[in-house]
Amino acid sequence: MIITLQKHRNDLMKLSGILIIFGFITGLIGNDSMKHGAFLAATVIAGIPIFIKAYQALRMKAFRKRER
């Protein structure tokens, strides 16, 4: 799964940027619910790769043998 996300990382960032721009435009028009939805979707899409990497790093740290 992480390989797929790494391969499409730029596409995810572009989609997140488009959603942010869409959120600003809908905010200027006055549609607050669409603005909040676009910002929330952009946050989730941009945060997925970060969350997966952090989770994998914690898993590797938790199951690593302790050296003395």
N, CA, C and O atoms as a printed pandas DataFrame, in Angstrom:
     atom_number atom_name residue_name chain_id  residue_number  x_coord  y_coord  z_coord
0              1         N          MET        A               1    0.814   -1.192    0.000
1              2        CA          MET        A               1    0.000    0.000    0.000
2              3         C          MET        A               1    0.860    1.260    0.000
3              4         O          MET        A               1    0.550    2.231   -0.691
4              5         N          ILE        A               2    1.927    1.241    0.767
5              6        CA          ILE        A               2    2.789    2.416    0.824
6              7         C          ILE        A               2    3.486    2.650   -0.508
7              8         O          ILE        A               2    3.780    3.792   -0.860
8              9         N          ILE        A               3    3.754    1.580   -1.251
9             10        CA          ILE        A               3    4.387    1.730   -2.562
10            11         C          ILE        A               3    3.445    2.460   -3.509
11            12         O          ILE        A               3    3.872    3.328   -4.270
12            13         N          THR        A               4    2.174    2.111   -3.464
13            14        CA          THR        A               4    1.185    2.785   -4.300
14            15         C          THR        A               4    1.074    4.257   -3.920
15            16         O          THR        A               4    0.998    5.120   -4.794
16            17         N          LEU        A               5    1.064    4.544   -2.630
17            18        CA          LEU        A               5    0.988    5.937   -2.193
18            19         C          LEU        A               5    2.237    6.715   -2.590
19            20         O          LEU        A               5    2.139    7.881   -2.973
20            21         N          GLN        A               6    3.406    6.089   -2.505
21            22        CA          GLN        A               6    4.631    6.761   -2.908
22            23         C          GLN        A               6    4.632    7.060   -4.403
23            24         O          GLN        A               6    5.117    8.102   -4.846
24            25         N          LYS        A               7    4.079    6.124   -5.168
25            26        CA          LYS        A               7    4.032    6.301   -6.612
26            27         C          LYS        A               7    3.111    7.456   -7.005
27            28         O          LYS        A               7    3.383    8.168   -7.972
28            29         N          HIS        A               8    2.029    7.640   -6.262
29            30        CA          HIS        A               8    1.035    8.655   -6.586
30            31         C          HIS        A               8    1.054    9.829   -5.605
31            32         O          HIS        A               8    0.052   10.531   -5.466
32            33         N          ARG        A               9    2.165   10.046   -4.933
33            34        CA          ARG        A               9    2.260   11.108   -3.938
34            35         C          ARG        A               9    2.038   12.493   -4.554
35            36         O          ARG        A               9    1.353   13.329   -3.964
36            37         N          ASN        A              10    2.606   12.735   -5.720
37            38        CA          ASN        A              10    2.428   14.034   -6.370
38            39         C          ASN        A              10    0.976   14.247   -6.780
39            40         O          ASN        A              10    0.457   15.359   -6.686
40            41         N          ASP        A              11    0.323   13.181   -7.233
41            42        CA          ASP        A              11   -1.088   13.300   -7.604
42            43         C          ASP        A              11   -1.958   13.614   -6.394
43            44         O          ASP        A              11   -2.909   14.390   -6.495
44            45         N          LEU        A              12   -1.635   13.013   -5.248
45            46        CA          LEU        A              12   -2.389   13.304   -4.033
46            47         C          LEU        A              12   -2.207   14.756   -3.604
47            48         O          LEU        A              12   -3.157   15.398   -3.155
48            49         N          MET        A              13   -0.990   15.272   -3.742
49            50        CA          MET        A              13   -0.748   16.660   -3.374
50            51         C          MET        A              13   -1.446   17.619   -4.334
51            52         O          MET        A              13   -1.951   18.660   -3.914
52            53         N          LYS        A              14   -1.478   17.270   -5.629
53            54        CA          LYS        A              14   -2.201   18.105   -6.596
54            55         C          LYS        A              14   -3.692   18.126   -6.276
55            56         O          LYS        A              14   -4.324   19.182   -6.308
56            57         N          LEU        A              15   -4.249   16.963   -5.970
57            58        CA          LEU        A              15   -5.663   16.886   -5.623
58            59         C          LEU        A              15   -5.957   17.684   -4.358
59            60         O          LEU        A              15   -6.982   18.360   -4.274
60            61         N          SER        A              16   -5.076   17.610   -3.389
61            62        CA          SER        A              16   -5.243   18.377   -2.166
62            63         C          SER        A              16   -5.190   19.875   -2.453
63            64         O          SER        A              16   -5.977   20.641   -1.897
64            65         N          GLY        A              17   -4.277   20.292   -3.307
65            66        CA          GLY        A              17   -4.184   21.699   -3.684
66            67         C          GLY        A              17   -5.420   22.184   -4.422
67            68         O          GLY        A              17   -5.886   23.300   -4.193
68            69         N          ILE        A              18   -5.949   21.353   -5.302
69            70        CA          ILE        A              18   -7.178   21.707   -6.021
70            71         C          ILE        A              18   -8.342   21.857   -5.048
71            72         O          ILE        A              18   -9.156   22.770   -5.187
72            73         N          LEU        A              19   -8.421   20.971   -4.071
73            74        CA          LEU        A              19   -9.495   21.069   -3.082
74            75         C          LEU        A              19   -9.356   22.323   -2.221
75            76         O          LEU        A              19  -10.361   22.922   -1.838
76            77         N          ILE        A              20   -8.123   22.725   -1.914
77            78        CA          ILE        A              20   -7.914   23.950   -1.137
78            79         C          ILE        A              20   -8.356   25.170   -1.941
79            80         O          ILE        A              20   -9.025   26.059   -1.416
80            81         N          ILE        A              21   -7.979   25.207   -3.211
81            82        CA          ILE        A              21   -8.404   26.317   -4.070
82            83         C          ILE        A              21   -9.921   26.333   -4.194
83            84         O          ILE        A              21  -10.540   27.395   -4.137
84            85         N          PHE        A              22  -10.526   25.149   -4.363
85            86        CA          PHE        A              22  -11.980   25.057   -4.437
86            87         C          PHE        A              22  -12.620   25.563   -3.148
87            88         O          PHE        A              22  -13.657   26.225   -3.180
88            89         N          GLY        A              23  -12.003   25.249   -2.025
89            90        CA          GLY        A              23  -12.512   25.719   -0.740
90            91         C          GLY        A              23  -12.471   27.237   -0.621
91            92         O          GLY        A              23  -13.411   27.854   -0.119
92            93         N          PHE        A              24  -11.371   27.837   -1.087
93            94        CA          PHE        A              24  -11.286   29.296   -1.045
94            95         C          PHE        A              24  -12.335   29.947   -1.942
95            96         O          PHE        A              24  -12.957   30.939   -1.565
96            97         N          ILE        A              25  -12.525   29.379   -3.131
97            98        CA          ILE        A              25  -13.509   29.947   -4.059
98            99         C          ILE        A              25  -14.917   29.822   -3.496
99           100         O          ILE        A              25  -15.687   30.781   -3.547
100          101         N          THR        A              26  -15.266   28.659   -2.961
101          102        CA          THR        A              26  -16.606   28.508   -2.390
102          103         C          THR        A              26  -16.781   29.367   -1.139
103          104         O          THR        A              26  -17.898   29.779   -0.824
104          105         N          GLY        A              27  -15.693   29.638   -0.429
105          106        CA          GLY        A              27  -15.777   30.534    0.717
106          107         C          GLY        A              27  -16.057   31.969    0.286
107          108         O          GLY        A              27  -16.788   32.695    0.960
108          109         N          LEU        A              28  -15.469   32.376   -0.843
109          110        CA          LEU        A              28  -15.731   33.717   -1.355
110          111         C          LEU        A              28  -17.168   33.860   -1.858
111          112         O          LEU        A              28  -17.780   34.922   -1.745
112          113         N          ILE        A              29  -17.689   32.767   -2.415
113          114        CA          ILE        A              29  -19.071   32.785   -2.896
114          115         C          ILE        A              29  -20.038   32.834   -1.717
115          116         O          ILE        A              29  -21.103   33.444   -1.807
116          117         N          GLY        A              30  -19.666   32.194   -0.618
117          118        CA          GLY        A              30  -20.502   32.245    0.572
118          119         C          GLY        A              30  -21.063   30.901    0.996
119          120         O          GLY        A              30  -21.907   30.838    1.891
120          121         N          ASN        A              31  -20.610   29.827    0.371
121          122        CA          ASN        A              31  -21.098   28.495    0.716
122          123         C          ASN        A              31  -20.144   27.878    1.744
123          124         O          ASN        A              31  -19.158   27.240    1.377
124          125         N          ASP        A              32  -20.443   28.073    3.019
125          126        CA          ASP        A              32  -19.533   27.632    4.073
126          127         C          ASP        A              32  -19.469   26.112    4.209
127          128         O          ASP        A              32  -18.407   25.574    4.521
128          129         N          SER        A              33  -20.568   25.416    3.985
129          130        CA          SER        A              33  -20.532   23.961    4.150
130          131         C          SER        A              33  -19.644   23.316    3.085
131          132         O          SER        A              33  -18.922   22.365    3.386
132          133         N          MET        A              34  -19.682   23.812    1.849
133          134        CA          MET        A              34  -18.796   23.285    0.802
134          135         C          MET        A              34  -17.343   23.631    1.111
135          136         O          MET        A              34  -16.440   22.831    0.867
136          137         N          LYS        A              35  -17.124   24.838    1.656
137          138        CA          LYS        A              35  -15.765   25.264    2.004
138          139         C          LYS        A              35  -15.175   24.335    3.056
139          140         O          LYS        A              35  -14.046   23.864    2.915
140          141         N          HIS        A              36  -15.939   24.075    4.108
141          142        CA          HIS        A              36  -15.447   23.206    5.179
142          143         C          HIS        A              36  -15.239   21.778    4.690
143          144         O          HIS        A              36  -14.278   21.120    5.088
144          145         N          GLY        A              37  -16.123   21.303    3.841
145          146        CA          GLY        A              37  -15.970   19.954    3.284
146          147         C          GLY        A              37  -14.732   19.824    2.420
147          148         O          GLY        A              37  -14.023   18.821    2.491
148          149         N          ALA        A              38  -14.467   20.844    1.595
149          150        CA          ALA        A              38  -13.280   20.809    0.736
150          151         C          ALA        A              38  -12.006   20.853    1.558
151          152         O          ALA        A              38  -11.056   20.124    1.273
152          153         N          PHE        A              39  -11.980   21.716    2.591
153          154        CA          PHE        A              39  -10.793   21.787    3.440
154          155         C          PHE        A              39  -10.577   20.487    4.221
155          156         O          PHE        A              39   -9.443   20.039    4.387
156          157         N          LEU        A              40  -11.654   19.897    4.689
157          158        CA          LEU        A              40  -11.538   18.629    5.414
158          159         C          LEU        A              40  -11.033   17.518    4.503
159          160         O          LEU        A              40  -10.167   16.736    4.897
160          161         N          ALA        A              41  -11.567   17.443    3.287
161          162        CA          ALA        A              41  -11.116   16.420    2.343
162          163         C          ALA        A              41   -9.649   16.623    1.982
163          164         O          ALA        A              41   -8.902   15.650    1.878
164          165         N          ALA        A              42   -9.223   17.873    1.788
165          166        CA          ALA        A              42   -7.825   18.151    1.462
166          167         C          ALA        A              42   -6.905   17.748    2.610
167          168         O          ALA        A              42   -5.814   17.226    2.384
168          169         N          THR        A              43   -7.346   17.992    3.832
169          170        CA          THR        A              43   -6.547   17.617    4.999
170          171         C          THR        A              43   -6.389   16.103    5.104
171          172         O          THR        A              43   -5.296   15.601    5.367
172          173         N          VAL        A              44   -7.482   15.387    4.896
173          174        CA          VAL        A              44   -7.434   13.922    4.989
174          175         C          VAL        A              44   -6.566   13.346    3.878
175          176         O          VAL        A              44   -5.744   12.464    4.127
176          177         N          ILE        A              45   -6.739   13.834    2.664
177          178        CA          ILE        A              45   -5.968   13.307    1.532
178          179         C          ILE        A              45   -4.477   13.580    1.716
179          180         O          ILE        A              45   -3.653   12.708    1.440
180          181         N          ALA        A              46   -4.123   14.768    2.175
181          182        CA          ALA        A              46   -2.707   15.095    2.369
182          183         C          ALA        A              46   -2.125   14.360    3.577
183          184         O          ALA        A              46   -0.922   14.106    3.617
184          185         N          GLY        A              47   -2.951   14.017    4.555
185          186        CA          GLY        A              47   -2.456   13.388    5.772
186          187         C          GLY        A              47   -2.325   11.877    5.719
187          188         O          GLY        A              47   -1.659   11.289    6.571
188          189         N          ILE        A              48   -2.942   11.239    4.740
189          190        CA          ILE        A              48   -2.902    9.770    4.668
190          191         C          ILE        A              48   -1.469    9.234    4.552
191          192         O          ILE        A              48   -1.106    8.351    5.328
192          193         N          PRO        A              49   -0.638    9.723    3.623
193          194        CA          PRO        A              49    0.734    9.188    3.560
194          195         C          PRO        A              49    1.537    9.450    4.838
195          196         O          PRO        A              49    2.338    8.610    5.249
196          197         N          ILE        A              50    1.327   10.595    5.457
197          198        CA          ILE        A              50    2.038   10.916    6.696
198          199         C          ILE        A              50    1.633    9.951    7.803
199          200         O          ILE        A              50    2.482    9.445    8.537
200          201         N          PHE        A              51    0.329    9.698    7.920
201          202        CA          PHE        A              51   -0.168    8.779    8.939
202          203         C          PHE        A              51    0.379    7.372    8.734
203          204         O          PHE        A              51    0.793    6.727    9.698
204          205         N          ILE        A              52    0.389    6.892    7.511
205          206        CA          ILE        A              52    0.859    5.529    7.246
206          207         C          ILE        A              52    2.347    5.399    7.565
207          208         O          ILE        A              52    2.765    4.406    8.162
208          209         N          LYS        A              53    3.148    6.387    7.176
209          210        CA          LYS        A              53    4.584    6.329    7.488
210          211         C          LYS        A              53    4.830    6.365    8.990
211          212         O          LYS        A              53    5.677    5.633    9.500
212          213         N          ALA        A              54    4.090    7.216    9.700
213          214        CA          ALA        A              54    4.255    7.299   11.151
214          215         C          ALA        A              54    3.845    5.993   11.822
215          216         O          ALA        A              54    4.514    5.538   12.751
216          217         N          TYR        A              55    2.764    5.392   11.368
217          218        CA          TYR        A              55    2.304    4.120   11.923
218          219         C          TYR        A              55    3.339    3.026   11.690
219          220         O          TYR        A              55    3.622    2.238   12.592
220          221         N          GLN        A              56    3.902    2.972   10.489
221          222        CA          GLN        A              56    4.914    1.954   10.205
222          223         C          GLN        A              56    6.171    2.169   11.038
223          224         O          GLN        A              56    6.786    1.204   11.491
224          225         N          ALA        A              57    6.556    3.416   11.243
225          226        CA          ALA        A              57    7.744    3.695   12.051
226          227         C          ALA        A              57    7.516    3.281   13.504
227          228         O          ALA        A              57    8.413    2.738   14.148
228          229         N          LEU        A              58    6.318    3.538   14.011
229          230        CA          LEU        A              58    6.018    3.126   15.385
230          231         C          LEU        A              58    5.985    1.606   15.518
231          232         O          LEU        A              58    6.445    1.056   16.518
232          233         N          ARG        A              59    5.449    0.939   14.523
233          234        CA          ARG        A              59    5.436   -0.521   14.560
234          235         C          ARG        A              59    6.847   -1.095   14.562
235          236         O          ARG        A              59    7.142   -2.032   15.304
236          237         N          MET        A              60    7.705   -0.535   13.738
237          238        CA          MET        A              60    9.076   -1.034   13.679
238          239         C          MET        A              60    9.814   -0.748   14.990
239          240         O          MET        A              60   10.629   -1.558   15.432
240          241         N          LYS        A              61    9.535    0.381   15.600
241          242        CA          LYS        A              61   10.184    0.718   16.862
242          243         C          LYS        A              61    9.673   -0.168   17.994
243          244         O          LYS        A              61   10.442   -0.553   18.874
244          245         N          ALA        A              62    8.394   -0.489   17.978
245          246        CA          ALA        A              62    7.811   -1.290   19.047
246          247         C          ALA        A              62    8.293   -2.735   19.009
247          248         O          ALA        A              62    8.415   -3.368   20.057
248          249         N          PHE        A              63    8.568   -3.263   17.828
249          250        CA          PHE        A              63    8.948   -4.662   17.716
250          251         C          PHE        A              63   10.446   -4.872   17.516
251          252         O          PHE        A              63   10.891   -5.991   17.262
252          253         N          ARG        A              64   11.217   -3.803   17.629
253          254        CA          ARG        A              64   12.660   -3.905   17.498
254          255         C          ARG        A              64   13.235   -4.459   18.802
255          256         O          ARG        A              64   12.780   -4.112   19.892
256          257         N          LYS        A              65   14.226   -5.313   18.673
257          258        CA          LYS        A              65   14.864   -5.863   19.877
258          259         C          LYS        A              65   15.683   -4.774   20.557
259          260         O          LYS        A              65   16.354   -3.970   19.910
260          261         N          ARG        A              66   15.605   -4.778   21.877
261          262        CA          ARG        A              66   16.385   -3.809   22.643
262          263         C          ARG        A              66   17.815   -4.278   22.764
263          264         O          ARG        A              66   18.084   -5.433   23.092
264          265         N          GLU        A              67   18.722   -3.370   22.497
265          266        CA          GLU        A              67   20.139   -3.691   22.594
266          267         C          GLU        A              67   20.723   -3.021   23.838
267          268         O          GLU        A              67   20.366   -1.892   24.176
268          269         N          ARG        A              68   21.620   -3.727   24.506
269          270        CA          ARG        A              68   22.266   -3.171   25.698
270          271         C          ARG        A              68   23.739   -3.244   25.560
271          272         O          ARG        A              68   24.465   -2.825   26.462
